[in-house]
Amino acid sequence: MTNTTHQIEQLRIGGYLTEADTLERLVGSMNLQEEFKYLMTFAASGDFDFQLYRNQLRALWTAYCFHAEMDVDTGKYDSKLHELWAALPKTSELCGIDWHDLDSFDGFMCAYLV
């Protein structure tokens, strides 16, 4: 059990349910920020000429969307996907063929979410 988990548990035992819920949300939010930061780093440094890297990016994105409870074609989803698109290196030839624009990238990335 982590220290934060213990603190949340103690707040609940003490009857501080609102405070426990707030702390739990904050911890989840920080984890999502770190997860998205990792995703952006992966996107910026990946060699997307190889299908393996494209599939790995999609898998990471899919997991992030589940963790962040994001649905496809919502404002939050579209905004984060646009950030990810902007982080991609634009030098990859196959990336340019597979993902010639944001819409084609979106179609690829949401395959396991719809």
N, C-alpha and C positions, 0 to 999 in steps of 0.2 A: 504494500500500500504506500503510495507516495505521500509526501508531507501535505500537499494540497488536498488530496483525497481525504486524508485524516482530518484536516481542518474543516472541510465541508461536512464530513460526518459528525464532527463535534458541534458544529453550528446547528445541524438538524436535531441532534440529541438535546441540545440546549433550548430548542424551540425557536431558533432564529431561522425559520424556513425561507423567508424572503432574502435574507443575507446569504444563505447557502445557495439559493438559486442564482443570485447575482454573481457570486464567486464562480460557480460552475459555468455560467455563460461566459464570463471573462476568460477563464482558462480555455474553454473551447474556442473562443475567438482568437486567442493568441496562437493556439495550435493551427488554426486555419490560416492565419497570416504566415506562419512559418512554412506550412505546406505549400501555399501559393508562391512564396519566395523561392522554395526549392524548385517548383514547377517552372517558374520564370528562368531560373538559372539553367535548368535542363534544356529548356527551349532555346535559350541564347547560345548554348554551347554544343548542341547536338549536331550530328552529321546526318541530315535527313535525306541524303542520297541513298541511304540504306533503309529498307522497309522495316527492319527491326527497330530502329530509332523512332520511326513514325508510329509504329504500333506501341512502343513504350510510352511515347508522349500521350497517345490517346488513352492508354491504360491509366496513367497518372492523372490525366484530366478527368476521366470517368470517376475515379476514386475521389478526387477533390470535389466534384459535383455532388456525389453522394454525401460526403462529409459535411459540405456546406449547405446541403438540402436545396440545391439549385435545380430548377426545372429549365428545360430547353425553351428557347424563345421567350425568355423573360428579360426584363431590363438588367437585372443583376447578372444573369448568365451571359447576355450579349456583351455587357461591359467588360467582364472578366475575360471572355474569349477574345475580345478586341485587344486587350492588353497583351494576351498571350501571342496573338498574331503579330503584334508590333515587335515582340521580343525575338521572333524567329529570324535567323540569318537569311537574307534574300539571295544568297549566292548559289544555293543548291539547285542543280538542273532538274532533278526529279521532283524536288519540292515545288519548283515552279510549274511543272507539268501537273502534278497531283493537286496542288493547292495554288492555282493561278490567281485566286482572289479570296477575299474573306468568306464569301458564300461557299466556295468549294471546300475551304478549310473547315468551316462550320459543319458541312455535310459529313466530312470524314470524322470529325471529333465527336459528333453526337450519335454515332452509329450504335453505341451500346446504351444510350440513354433514352431512345425513343422506341 
